[in-house]
């Protein structure tokens, strides 16, 4: 059963499958900001990426002297979370290790997502607890997809991303298998904070950036006052993605990126991996504000 959070101005709906945000809309106009999950383009809406981001080379991770098969973006997005608590404006979802997770990731953990709705801002807090008797390793990422155009106004070329800081960003590219291409990059921003959008910019797949300075990124248009602002803490990397000609854009703060096409290391060698000591906790957050 989905969990519904409602404030005086907005409503958010979260599915227990993946603890995924599947709807976020304003109450006065009933305007929906989240992608619908139409299979024509992509069935996801806002999955959590854990314990890896993107692809692992050959679909495998190596740790503790063993090799494990794991799918792109890990297993959390396809796992059933337990609803720990829920009231009108706050809900907590929990995923712990089980037989399925241990077959692809040999660590014990608690992954908690806490959703808190205040006005038209939804805060998503991520908490990873190491319940194992050893250090554990993981990546953690977000993947919210927002309708573009917003409110049916205009086309994608009327929209842009506004970064909170002046950015010098170098785009990394991905192979068809989702691995980072070795030795290929392209400057996208050279000290500006506005990134115009188009379908053509995604023809070679997602835009992947490392060490982004901006903590807030807004999806805006020249034609409407409607906007979405994503503010993150603890996610230094970023993916921007859209399937070919899709009517949505994903703004994806990450901690870590996919394997490089020549990567041969262990899980603990992956780019941006988090090493969490026994008994320790890792926290991060994502705020989505709609207007």
FIDREN-175790 format. One record per residue (C-alpha): residue in one letter; z, x, y. Coordinates in steps of 0.001 Angstrom, whole numbers, plus 500000, padded with zeros to 6 digits. Example, Ala and Ser with C-alpha at 12.3 -4.5 7.8 and 13.67 -1.06 7.14 Angstrom:
residues 2
<atom><residu>A</residu><w>507800</w><u>512300</u><v>495500</v></atom>
<atom><residu>S</residu><w>507140</w><u>513670</u><v>498940</v></atom>
END
This chain:
residues 291
<atom><residu>X</residu><w>500000</w><u>500000</u><v>500000</v></atom>
<atom><residu>X</residu><w>499072</w><u>501335</u><v>503418</v></atom>
<atom><residu>X</residu><w>501755</w><u>501978</u><v>506022</v></atom>
<atom><residu>X</residu><w>501234</w><u>500439</u><v>509459</v></atom>
<atom><residu>X</residu><w>502836</w><u>501852</u><v>512601</v></atom>
<atom><residu>X</residu><w>502645</w><u>499812</u><v>515780</v></atom>
<atom><residu>X</residu><w>503769</w><u>500502</u><v>519351</v></atom>
<atom><residu>X</residu><w>503335</w><u>498321</u><v>522411</v></atom>
<atom><residu>X</residu><w>499848</w><u>499780</u><v>522968</v></atom>
<atom><residu>X</residu><w>498448</w><u>501149</u><v>519683</v></atom>
<atom><residu>X</residu><w>498362</w><u>500807</u><v>515906</v></atom>
<atom><residu>X</residu><w>498036</w><u>503519</u><v>513247</v></atom>
<atom><residu>X</residu><w>497386</w><u>502953</u><v>509546</v></atom>
<atom><residu>X</residu><w>498187</w><u>505631</u><v>506936</v></atom>
<atom><residu>X</residu><w>497154</w><u>505576</u><v>503285</v></atom>
<atom><residu>X</residu><w>499500</w><u>506963</u><v>500614</v></atom>
<atom><residu>X</residu><w>496446</w><u>508685</u><v>499083</v></atom>
<atom><residu>X</residu><w>496509</w><u>512029</u><v>500819</v></atom>
<atom><residu>X</residu><w>498951</w><u>510629</u><v>503416</v></atom>
<atom><residu>X</residu><w>495707</w><u>510160</u><v>505336</v></atom>
<atom><residu>X</residu><w>495403</w><u>508527</u><v>508740</v></atom>
<atom><residu>X</residu><w>492672</w><u>505929</u><v>508230</v></atom>
<atom><residu>X</residu><w>492868</w><u>503935</u><v>511453</v></atom>
<atom><residu>X</residu><w>494107</w><u>504500</u><v>515005</v></atom>
<atom><residu>X</residu><w>493239</w><u>501908</u><v>517617</v></atom>
<atom><residu>X</residu><w>494340</w><u>500425</u><v>520905</v></atom>
<atom><residu>X</residu><w>495849</w><u>496943</u><v>520764</v></atom>
<atom><residu>X</residu><w>494482</w><u>495641</u><v>524062</v></atom>
<atom><residu>X</residu><w>490813</w><u>496159</u><v>523173</v></atom>
<atom><residu>X</residu><w>491036</w><u>496693</u><v>519398</v></atom>
<atom><residu>X</residu><w>488967</w><u>499845</u><v>519940</v></atom>
<atom><residu>X</residu><w>488900</w><u>502039</u><v>516802</v></atom>
<atom><residu>X</residu><w>488967</w><u>505812</u><v>517297</v></atom>
<atom><residu>X</residu><w>488947</w><u>507004</u><v>513668</v></atom>
<atom><residu>X</residu><w>485813</w><u>507294</u><v>511532</v></atom>
<atom><residu>X</residu><w>485477</w><u>504460</u><v>508993</v></atom>
<atom><residu>X</residu><w>484917</w><u>506569</u><v>505871</v></atom>
<atom><residu>X</residu><w>481440</w><u>505127</u><v>505245</v></atom>
<atom><residu>X</residu><w>480063</w><u>506952</u><v>502192</v></atom>
<atom><residu>X</residu><w>476633</w><u>507222</u><v>503832</v></atom>
<atom><residu>X</residu><w>478011</w><u>510191</u><v>505761</v></atom>
<atom><residu>X</residu><w>481527</w><u>511116</u><v>504557</v></atom>
<atom><residu>X</residu><w>484305</w><u>509220</u><v>502774</v></atom>
<atom><residu>X</residu><w>487089</w><u>511181</u><v>504467</v></atom>
<atom><residu>X</residu><w>488820</w><u>510184</u><v>507668</v></atom>
<atom><residu>X</residu><w>491670</w><u>512595</u><v>508345</v></atom>
<atom><residu>X</residu><w>492615</w><u>514561</u><v>505212</v></atom>
<atom><residu>X</residu><w>495301</w><u>517248</u><v>505098</v></atom>
<atom><residu>X</residu><w>494011</w><u>520587</u><v>503806</v></atom>
<atom><residu>X</residu><w>496477</w><u>522262</u><v>501413</v></atom>
<atom><residu>X</residu><w>496995</w><u>524756</u><v>499807</v></atom>
<atom><residu>X</residu><w>493612</w><u>526194</u><v>500880</v></atom>
<atom><residu>X</residu><w>491121</w><u>525551</u><v>503663</v></atom>
<atom><residu>X</residu><w>487445</w><u>525285</u><v>502869</v></atom>
<atom><residu>X</residu><w>486044</w><u>526900</u><v>499765</v></atom>
<atom><residu>X</residu><w>487528</w><u>529490</u><v>497439</v></atom>
<atom><residu>X</residu><w>484952</w><u>531932</u><v>496126</v></atom>
<atom><residu>X</residu><w>483686</w><u>530718</u><v>492727</v></atom>
<atom><residu>X</residu><w>486112</w><u>527782</u><v>493099</v></atom>
<atom><residu>X</residu><w>489010</w><u>529990</u><v>492001</v></atom>
<atom><residu>X</residu><w>492194</w><u>531502</u><v>493366</v></atom>
<atom><residu>X</residu><w>493989</w><u>534472</u><v>491849</v></atom>
<atom><residu>X</residu><w>497710</w><u>534999</u><v>492064</v></atom>
<atom><residu>X</residu><w>500460</w><u>536387</u><v>489851</v></atom>
<atom><residu>X</residu><w>497882</w><u>538018</u><v>487604</v></atom>
<atom><residu>X</residu><w>496252</w><u>534671</u><v>486704</v></atom>
<atom><residu>X</residu><w>493166</w><u>532751</u><v>487851</v></atom>
<atom><residu>X</residu><w>493212</w><u>529043</u><v>488729</v></atom>
<atom><residu>X</residu><w>490396</w><u>526586</u><v>489440</v></atom>
<atom><residu>X</residu><w>490747</w><u>524718</u><v>492738</v></atom>
<atom><residu>X</residu><w>488488</w><u>522431</u><v>494764</v></atom>
<atom><residu>X</residu><w>487440</w><u>522789</u><v>498387</v></atom>
<atom><residu>X</residu><w>490299</w><u>522136</u><v>500817</v></atom>
<atom><residu>X</residu><w>492810</w><u>522020</u><v>497939</v></atom>
<atom><residu>X</residu><w>494363</w><u>519040</u><v>496208</v></atom>
<atom><residu>X</residu><w>496631</w><u>517359</u><v>498771</v></atom>
<atom><residu>X</residu><w>493858</w><u>515152</u><v>500149</v></atom>
<atom><residu>X</residu><w>493328</w><u>513575</u><v>496714</v></atom>
<atom><residu>X</residu><w>497011</w><u>513345</u><v>495761</v></atom>
<atom><residu>X</residu><w>499248</w><u>510293</u><v>495963</v></atom>
<atom><residu>X</residu><w>502119</w><u>510878</u><v>498384</v></atom>
<atom><residu>X</residu><w>505487</w><u>509168</u><v>498133</v></atom>
<atom><residu>X</residu><w>506598</w><u>507151</u><v>501143</v></atom>
<atom><residu>X</residu><w>510059</w><u>508572</u><v>501815</v></atom>
<atom><residu>X</residu><w>510806</w><u>506340</u><v>504776</v></atom>
<atom><residu>X</residu><w>508962</w><u>503970</u><v>507084</v></atom>
<atom><residu>X</residu><w>509866</w><u>501793</u><v>510030</v></atom>
<atom><residu>X</residu><w>507868</w><u>500280</u><v>512847</v></atom>
<atom><residu>X</residu><w>506844</w><u>503531</u><v>514545</v></atom>
<atom><residu>X</residu><w>507683</w><u>506337</u><v>512098</v></atom>
<atom><residu>X</residu><w>506822</w><u>507148</u><v>508484</v></atom>
<atom><residu>X</residu><w>507450</w><u>510153</u><v>506220</v></atom>
<atom><residu>X</residu><w>505218</w><u>511045</u><v>503250</v></atom>
<atom><residu>X</residu><w>506068</w><u>513562</u><v>500509</v></atom>
<atom><residu>X</residu><w>504035</w><u>515484</u><v>497948</v></atom>
<atom><residu>X</residu><w>505797</w><u>517826</u><v>495516</v></atom>
<atom><residu>X</residu><w>504450</w><u>519950</u><v>492704</v></atom>
<atom><residu>X</residu><w>503514</w><u>518099</u><v>489526</v></atom>
<atom><residu>X</residu><w>501534</w><u>518724</u><v>486376</v></atom>
<atom><residu>X</residu><w>498254</w><u>518305</u><v>488222</v></atom>
<atom><residu>X</residu><w>499069</w><u>520637</u><v>491138</v></atom>
<atom><residu>X</residu><w>500564</w><u>523303</u><v>488885</v></atom>
<atom><residu>X</residu><w>497311</w><u>523510</u><v>486933</v></atom>
<atom><residu>X</residu><w>495494</w><u>524793</u><v>490043</v></atom>
<atom><residu>X</residu><w>498337</w><u>526217</u><v>492168</v></atom>
<atom><residu>X</residu><w>501307</w><u>527720</u><v>490308</v></atom>
<atom><residu>X</residu><w>504007</w><u>527203</u><v>492947</v></atom>
<atom><residu>X</residu><w>506760</w><u>524684</u><v>493551</v></atom>
<atom><residu>X</residu><w>506837</w><u>523084</u><v>497006</v></atom>
<atom><residu>X</residu><w>507484</w><u>520025</u><v>499113</v></atom>
<atom><residu>X</residu><w>504771</w><u>519016</u><v>501573</v></atom>
<atom><residu>X</residu><w>505996</w><u>516430</u><v>504078</v></atom>
<atom><residu>X</residu><w>503918</w><u>514655</u><v>506707</v></atom>
<atom><residu>X</residu><w>505826</w><u>512711</u><v>509343</v></atom>
<atom><residu>X</residu><w>503902</w><u>510283</u><v>511548</v></atom>
<atom><residu>X</residu><w>505546</w><u>509141</u><v>514804</v></atom>
<atom><residu>X</residu><w>503781</w><u>506698</u><v>517128</v></atom>
<atom><residu>X</residu><w>504864</w><u>506679</u><v>520781</v></atom>
<atom><residu>X</residu><w>502728</w><u>504561</u><v>523076</v></atom>
<atom><residu>X</residu><w>499151</w><u>505658</u><v>522416</v></atom>
<atom><residu>X</residu><w>500088</w><u>509101</u><v>521059</v></atom>
<atom><residu>X</residu><w>500470</w><u>509777</u><v>517352</v></atom>
<atom><residu>X</residu><w>502387</w><u>512902</u><v>516343</v></atom>
<atom><residu>X</residu><w>501809</w><u>514277</u><v>512845</v></atom>
<atom><residu>X</residu><w>504411</w><u>516843</u><v>511800</v></atom>
<atom><residu>X</residu><w>503701</w><u>519074</u><v>508799</v></atom>
<atom><residu>X</residu><w>506567</w><u>520642</u><v>506852</v></atom>
<atom><residu>X</residu><w>506143</w><u>522885</u><v>503822</v></atom>
<atom><residu>X</residu><w>509310</w><u>523721</u><v>501890</v></atom>
<atom><residu>X</residu><w>509363</w><u>526545</u><v>499367</v></atom>
<atom><residu>X</residu><w>511368</w><u>525141</u><v>496439</v></atom>
<atom><residu>X</residu><w>510246</w><u>527922</u><v>494089</v></atom>
<atom><residu>X</residu><w>512234</w><u>530989</u><v>493064</v></atom>
<atom><residu>X</residu><w>509618</w><u>533308</u><v>494593</v></atom>
<atom><residu>X</residu><w>507529</w><u>533722</u><v>497714</v></atom>
<atom><residu>X</residu><w>504655</w><u>531217</u><v>497898</v></atom>
<atom><residu>X</residu><w>501296</w><u>531488</u><v>499657</v></atom>
<atom><residu>X</residu><w>499129</w><u>528773</u><v>501200</v></atom>
<atom><residu>X</residu><w>496820</w><u>527739</u><v>504006</v></atom>
<atom><residu>X</residu><w>497283</w><u>524490</u><v>505919</v></atom>
<atom><residu>X</residu><w>494783</w><u>522531</u><v>507956</v></atom>
<atom><residu>X</residu><w>493864</w><u>519225</u><v>509568</v></atom>
<atom><residu>X</residu><w>490550</w><u>517330</u><v>509480</v></atom>
<atom><residu>X</residu><w>490582</w><u>514203</u><v>511721</v></atom>
<atom><residu>X</residu><w>487208</w><u>512522</u><v>512296</v></atom>
<atom><residu>X</residu><w>486688</w><u>510585</u><v>515536</v></atom>
<atom><residu>X</residu><w>484010</w><u>508057</u><v>516282</v></atom>
<atom><residu>X</residu><w>481330</w><u>509488</u><v>518542</v></atom>
<atom><residu>X</residu><w>480210</w><u>507609</u><v>520525</v></atom>
<atom><residu>X</residu><w>483556</w><u>506077</u><v>521490</v></atom>
<atom><residu>X</residu><w>483520</w><u>502340</u><v>522118</v></atom>
<atom><residu>X</residu><w>479786</w><u>502333</u><v>521385</v></atom>
<atom><residu>X</residu><w>479001</w><u>503954</u><v>524713</v></atom>
<atom><residu>X</residu><w>476030</w><u>506336</u><v>524809</v></atom>
<atom><residu>X</residu><w>474899</w><u>508913</u><v>522249</v></atom>
<atom><residu>X</residu><w>476341</w><u>512238</u><v>521129</v></atom>
<atom><residu>X</residu><w>474598</w><u>514170</u><v>523915</v></atom>
<atom><residu>X</residu><w>476670</w><u>512191</u><v>526424</v></atom>
<atom><residu>X</residu><w>479822</w><u>513724</u><v>524905</v></atom>
<atom><residu>X</residu><w>481541</w><u>517083</u><v>525147</v></atom>
<atom><residu>X</residu><w>484682</w><u>518881</u><v>524026</v></atom>
<atom><residu>X</residu><w>487031</w><u>519983</u><v>526787</v></atom>
<atom><residu>X</residu><w>489337</w><u>522880</u><v>525894</v></atom>
<atom><residu>X</residu><w>492642</w><u>523279</u><v>527740</v></atom>
<atom><residu>X</residu><w>491921</w><u>527002</u><v>528321</v></atom>
<atom><residu>X</residu><w>488894</w><u>529037</u><v>529307</v></atom>
<atom><residu>X</residu><w>487624</w><u>530247</u><v>525930</v></atom>
<atom><residu>X</residu><w>485565</w><u>533124</u><v>524607</v></atom>
<atom><residu>X</residu><w>484617</w><u>531786</u><v>521192</v></atom>
<atom><residu>X</residu><w>482488</w><u>533410</u><v>518508</v></atom>
<atom><residu>X</residu><w>481157</w><u>531018</u><v>515905</v></atom>
<atom><residu>X</residu><w>481347</w><u>531942</u><v>512224</v></atom>
<atom><residu>X</residu><w>478858</w><u>530383</u><v>509801</v></atom>
<atom><residu>X</residu><w>479279</w><u>528975</u><v>506297</v></atom>
<atom><residu>X</residu><w>477020</w><u>529233</u><v>503261</v></atom>
<atom><residu>X</residu><w>475901</w><u>526120</u><v>501366</v></atom>
<atom><residu>X</residu><w>478864</w><u>526805</u><v>499059</v></atom>
<atom><residu>X</residu><w>481260</w><u>526665</u><v>502019</v></atom>
<atom><residu>X</residu><w>481978</w><u>530414</u><v>502184</v></atom>
<atom><residu>X</residu><w>482046</w><u>532407</u><v>505425</v></atom>
<atom><residu>X</residu><w>478783</w><u>534319</u><v>505858</v></atom>
<atom><residu>X</residu><w>479344</w><u>538059</u><v>506080</v></atom>
<atom><residu>X</residu><w>478191</w><u>539746</u><v>509284</v></atom>
<atom><residu>X</residu><w>476872</w><u>536619</u><v>511004</v></atom>
<atom><residu>X</residu><w>478360</w><u>535172</u><v>514164</v></atom>
<atom><residu>X</residu><w>477215</w><u>533696</u><v>517456</v></atom>
<atom><residu>X</residu><w>478890</w><u>533371</u><v>520859</v></atom>
<atom><residu>X</residu><w>479456</w><u>529721</u><v>521765</v></atom>
<atom><residu>X</residu><w>481695</w><u>529897</u><v>524834</v></atom>
<atom><residu>X</residu><w>481830</w><u>532881</u><v>527165</v></atom>
<atom><residu>X</residu><w>484800</w><u>532015</u><v>529359</v></atom>
<atom><residu>X</residu><w>484154</w><u>528297</u><v>529843</v></atom>
<atom><residu>X</residu><w>486163</w><u>525315</u><v>528642</v></atom>
<atom><residu>X</residu><w>483374</w><u>522729</u><v>528158</v></atom>
<atom><residu>X</residu><w>481348</w><u>522545</u><v>524929</v></atom>
<atom><residu>X</residu><w>478477</w><u>520005</u><v>525108</v></atom>
<atom><residu>X</residu><w>477807</w><u>518186</u><v>521839</v></atom>
<atom><residu>X</residu><w>474566</w><u>517520</u><v>520020</v></atom>
<atom><residu>X</residu><w>473454</w><u>516774</u><v>516470</v></atom>
<atom><residu>X</residu><w>471437</w><u>520007</u><v>516444</v></atom>
<atom><residu>X</residu><w>474497</w><u>522247</u><v>516823</v></atom>
<atom><residu>X</residu><w>475671</w><u>521141</u><v>513363</v></atom>
<atom><residu>X</residu><w>472413</w><u>521724</u><v>511489</v></atom>
<atom><residu>X</residu><w>473839</w><u>524961</u><v>510067</v></atom>
<atom><residu>X</residu><w>477126</w><u>523292</u><v>509149</v></atom>
<atom><residu>X</residu><w>480574</w><u>523475</u><v>510661</v></atom>
<atom><residu>X</residu><w>481420</w><u>525617</u><v>513662</v></atom>
<atom><residu>X</residu><w>484306</w><u>527886</u><v>512625</v></atom>
<atom><residu>X</residu><w>486421</w><u>529732</u><v>515201</v></atom>
<atom><residu>X</residu><w>489331</w><u>532129</u><v>514829</v></atom>
<atom><residu>X</residu><w>492238</w><u>532640</u><v>517235</v></atom>
<atom><residu>X</residu><w>491523</w><u>529794</u><v>519640</v></atom>
<atom><residu>X</residu><w>493721</w><u>529962</u><v>522740</v></atom>
<atom><residu>X</residu><w>493619</w><u>526254</u><v>523660</v></atom>
<atom><residu>X</residu><w>496282</w><u>524089</u><v>522130</v></atom>
<atom><residu>X</residu><w>494579</w><u>520897</u><v>523388</v></atom>
<atom><residu>X</residu><w>490975</w><u>519801</u><v>522866</v></atom>
<atom><residu>X</residu><w>489645</w><u>516510</u><v>524236</v></atom>
<atom><residu>X</residu><w>486585</w><u>514505</u><v>523184</v></atom>
<atom><residu>X</residu><w>485183</w><u>513039</u><v>526397</v></atom>
<atom><residu>X</residu><w>482034</w><u>511413</u><v>527763</v></atom>
<atom><residu>X</residu><w>480249</w><u>511037</u><v>531052</v></atom>
<atom><residu>X</residu><w>479751</w><u>507315</u><v>530337</v></atom>
<atom><residu>X</residu><w>483209</w><u>506007</u><v>529463</v></atom>
<atom><residu>X</residu><w>486865</w><u>506562</u><v>530292</v></atom>
<atom><residu>X</residu><w>487660</w><u>506414</u><v>526573</v></atom>
<atom><residu>X</residu><w>488791</w><u>509765</u><v>525186</v></atom>
<atom><residu>X</residu><w>490713</w><u>511425</u><v>522367</v></atom>
<atom><residu>X</residu><w>492899</w><u>514484</u><v>522916</v></atom>
<atom><residu>X</residu><w>494045</w><u>516614</u><v>519987</v></atom>
<atom><residu>X</residu><w>497010</w><u>518906</u><v>520663</v></atom>
<atom><residu>X</residu><w>498221</w><u>521286</u><v>517976</v></atom>
<atom><residu>X</residu><w>501051</w><u>523718</u><v>517329</v></atom>
<atom><residu>X</residu><w>500937</w><u>526344</u><v>514586</v></atom>
<atom><residu>X</residu><w>497169</w><u>526108</u><v>514005</v></atom>
<atom><residu>X</residu><w>495382</w><u>529106</u><v>515606</v></atom>
<atom><residu>X</residu><w>491974</w><u>528547</u><v>513966</v></atom>
<atom><residu>X</residu><w>489526</w><u>525701</u><v>514423</v></atom>
<atom><residu>X</residu><w>486687</w><u>523894</u><v>512725</v></atom>
<atom><residu>X</residu><w>484288</w><u>521498</u><v>514480</v></atom>
<atom><residu>X</residu><w>482102</w><u>519519</u><v>512068</v></atom>
<atom><residu>X</residu><w>479698</w><u>516652</u><v>511694</v></atom>
<atom><residu>X</residu><w>477383</w><u>515794</u><v>508769</v></atom>
<atom><residu>X</residu><w>473729</w><u>515500</u><v>509722</v></atom>
<atom><residu>X</residu><w>473302</w><u>512846</u><v>512436</v></atom>
<atom><residu>X</residu><w>476678</w><u>511243</u><v>511656</v></atom>
<atom><residu>X</residu><w>478323</w><u>509007</u><v>514292</v></atom>
<atom><residu>X</residu><w>481567</w><u>510992</u><v>514374</v></atom>
<atom><residu>X</residu><w>482919</w><u>514461</u><v>515165</v></atom>
<atom><residu>X</residu><w>485779</w><u>516266</u><v>513422</v></atom>
<atom><residu>X</residu><w>488197</w><u>518378</u><v>515473</v></atom>
<atom><residu>X</residu><w>490095</w><u>520445</u><v>512904</v></atom>
<atom><residu>X</residu><w>492936</w><u>522820</u><v>513866</v></atom>
<atom><residu>X</residu><w>493627</w><u>525169</u><v>510932</v></atom>
<atom><residu>X</residu><w>495902</w><u>527954</u><v>509782</v></atom>
<atom><residu>X</residu><w>493351</w><u>530068</u><v>507907</v></atom>
<atom><residu>X</residu><w>489667</w><u>529741</u><v>507010</v></atom>
<atom><residu>X</residu><w>487477</w><u>529676</u><v>503892</v></atom>
<atom><residu>X</residu><w>486859</w><u>532776</u><v>501774</v></atom>
<atom><residu>X</residu><w>484135</w><u>535166</u><v>502825</v></atom>
<atom><residu>X</residu><w>481119</w><u>535305</u><v>500531</v></atom>
<atom><residu>X</residu><w>482177</w><u>538802</u><v>499414</v></atom>
<atom><residu>X</residu><w>485892</w><u>538030</u><v>499016</v></atom>
<atom><residu>X</residu><w>487413</w><u>539325</u><v>495760</v></atom>
<atom><residu>X</residu><w>491103</w><u>539332</u><v>496640</v></atom>
<atom><residu>X</residu><w>494158</w><u>537355</u><v>495680</v></atom>
<atom><residu>X</residu><w>495473</w><u>534150</u><v>497247</v></atom>
<atom><residu>X</residu><w>497863</w><u>536228</u><v>499345</v></atom>
<atom><residu>X</residu><w>494870</w><u>538185</u><v>500737</v></atom>
<atom><residu>X</residu><w>493043</w><u>535121</u><v>502103</v></atom>
<atom><residu>X</residu><w>492381</w><u>535027</u><v>505853</v></atom>
<atom><residu>X</residu><w>495235</w><u>533397</u><v>507740</v></atom>
<atom><residu>X</residu><w>497333</w><u>532783</u><v>504622</v></atom>
<atom><residu>X</residu><w>500978</w><u>531831</u><v>505166</v></atom>
<atom><residu>X</residu><w>503567</w><u>533747</u><v>503131</v></atom>
<atom><residu>X</residu><w>506711</w><u>531632</u><v>502801</v></atom>
<atom><residu>X</residu><w>509843</w><u>533247</u><v>501319</v></atom>
<atom><residu>X</residu><w>511985</w><u>531490</u><v>498720</v></atom>
<atom><residu>X</residu><w>514049</w><u>528701</u><v>500293</v></atom>
<atom><residu>X</residu><w>512163</w><u>528855</u><v>503602</v></atom>
<atom><residu>X</residu><w>510349</w><u>526188</u><v>505619</v></atom>
<atom><residu>X</residu><w>507070</w><u>526243</u><v>507559</v></atom>
<atom><residu>X</residu><w>506411</w><u>523665</u><v>510292</v></atom>
<atom><residu>X</residu><w>503441</w><u>522764</u><v>512468</v></atom>
<atom><residu>X</residu><w>502164</w><u>519677</u><v>514256</v></atom>
<atom><residu>X</residu><w>499170</w><u>517726</u><v>515513</v></atom>
<atom><residu>X</residu><w>499235</w><u>515144</u><v>518290</v></atom>
<atom><residu>X</residu><w>496402</w><u>512638</u><v>518767</v></atom>
<atom><residu>X</residu><w>496378</w><u>510798</u><v>522111</v></atom>
<atom><residu>X</residu><w>493885</w><u>507977</u><v>522709</v></atom>
<atom><residu>X</residu><w>492877</w><u>506382</u><v>526002</v></atom>
END
